[in-house]
């Protein structure tokens, strides 16, 4: 049975890990998201730790930024299971930053669809990098 939760332990809070992610991570764009990810050897309580961010330059009001971050976390919460299954099968741990780079606030349906595409692309990127390291 799948648990659709997003607990405190799944959030990336460590400044050291965040700095390492942004300095050494790989990235790609699935508009309106930019994703930065990095595999880690640190034992994490969950396969993935996530941080979300929305640009203060594009969205001046904190209310709008907070709403977008809430929507992003909700989309992630609903779609993370395929990624978790892949990571558990290959015993990988991942640090993940999801940045909203859109210029306007999109409806939840569009954000949800793009999150699904983002997580599929992330699985493919991880598979390609895993195969590349083995060869």
C-alpha angles and dihedrals in degrees: 000000000000119000113212097207136132108200131185091259090062092060120091108234106148111109090207093054092044092052091048091049095052094043100043105021130110121233144197137172130240100173123269088022133064114198128202116187137175133180113233135198092206111111105247126190089234130030091248135033114197137197123187128202139181123197116256088203093061098037111040097182118077089213091063094045092049092048091052092048090050091051092048092051090048092051090049092048091054096046106035098094098085090051091048091051091052093047093047091051091053095034094234130152121209139194113208135188119190114195124188108224099168119121095221136033110266125206119263094251092059093044091050093050092049091048089055090052091046094054092046090052090047090054090050092048091050091048091050093049092046091051090046092055093049095053 
